[in-house]
Every structure is written in C-alpha cells, then in structure tokens.
Amino acid sequence: MNKKFQKNILIFAVIFILIILLLNWLIKSGQASRNKNQTEDFNVYYKELLARCGQEKKVYDCCFNSVAYMASNNLKLAGIGCNPGLKLNAYSCLGSYKWCEMIR
C-alpha cells in the first residue's frame, strides 16, 4: 500500500469515529431532554420514587424507566405480594422498581 492510500484511510476512519461520537451525543442529549420533560408530568408519588433512584447512570436509567412505566399506567410499588388477578412485574435491569399489574 502506498502512503497516500494509508493517509486517506486514516482520515476516513477519524471522520467516521467523530460522526459516531456526535450521533451518540445527540441521542443522549435528546433522551435527557425527553426525560426532563416527562418528569414534569409526574405527580408527587412518582417524583418521590424517582428521587430515590440514585446517581449511578446505569442504575438511574433503569429506575427512571420503571417509574415512567408505572406513572404512565398509574401503577404503584408492589408490596409483599400482588392481589388476585394481578402479577408482579419489573424490568430485568439493575435499579428497576417492582409493581403489580393485571394478568393478561
């Protein structure tokens, strides 16, 4: 391979990596904005649950998603168990709350 070809490959690789990083940043900032807008619609109960989610990003994301799901479906935290006709549900990630919902 000649030097010019190697240089072109390197330039394209750097541009490609920069584009990927920019897209990742745009997606993350858009998600953060949507999360902030969504939390404004939460009532006090769900805002208190969200406040207990912690600061670690991976755990917080899962916790936030479980609170958002419960808020959108008007569900409450599961107690010791679920009443008849309801099943225990949660997301399968670290930080998710558990709730009871109707069996379908």
N, C-alpha and C positions, 0 to 999 in steps of 0.2 A: 504494500500500500504506500502511496506517496504521502508526503507531509500535508498537502493541501486537502486531500480527502479526509485525513485524520482530524485536521483542524475543523473542517465542515461538520463532521460527525460530533465532535466535542461541542461546537456551537449549538447544533440542533438539540443535543442532549441537555445542555444548560437551559435553553429556551423551553424545552418540554418540561423540565423539572420546575422552572419558575411558573409556568402555566398551571401545573398541578397544584403547587403551593397556593397560588392566587385563587384558584377554584375552591380549594379546601377552606381558605379563609373566608371567602364569600358565603359558602354554605354554612359554616359555623356562625358567622355574624348574623346571617338571616335567621338561623334557628334560635339564637339568643334573643333576637328581637321578637320573634313569634312567642317564645316562652314568656317574655316580659309582658307582652300584650295579653296573653292568655291568663296570667296570674292576676291581672287587674280584674278579671271577671269572676275569680274565685270568691266564695263567701268566706266568712271568718273561720269556719271549721277547716276548710281546705287550706287556707293560708297558714293556719297553725300547724297543720300536718307538714306543709312544705317547709316551714321554719325549722322543723326537726330533721330535715333531710341530711344535713351536714355539708361540708365544704368540698370533699373529695369529688372531682369531676365525674368519674365513672359511676360512683355510688349515687351522686346527686342526679344524674341523668335518668337512671332507672327509677329512683324515688320520685322525681318530678313526673315521669310518665305515668307511674301508678296513681299519683294524686290527680293528674289531669284526667285519667280514665275514670276514677271514682267521681270526680266533680262533674264530668260530662254525663254520667249515668246516675247521679245522685245516690251514690253508694257510700256506706260508712265502713269504718275499720271493722274487721272481724273480731269478735270476742273470743270466748273459749271454743265455740263451735258455731255452726250455722243452724238456723231453724229448718224444720222440714220444708222441702221444696226448694231449698237454696243449697248452693255448693260453694265451697271455699275456693277462691281464685287469687292468683298473684302473677306477676311477671317472673320469668325464670332468670332473673339477674340480681346481683347484689344490691340491696337497698330498697327493694320493692316492698310496699305495704301489702297486707292481705285483706281481702274483703269478701263478703258473701254476695252472691248474685243468683238469680233464678236459674234453675236447671232447664236447659232447652233440648 
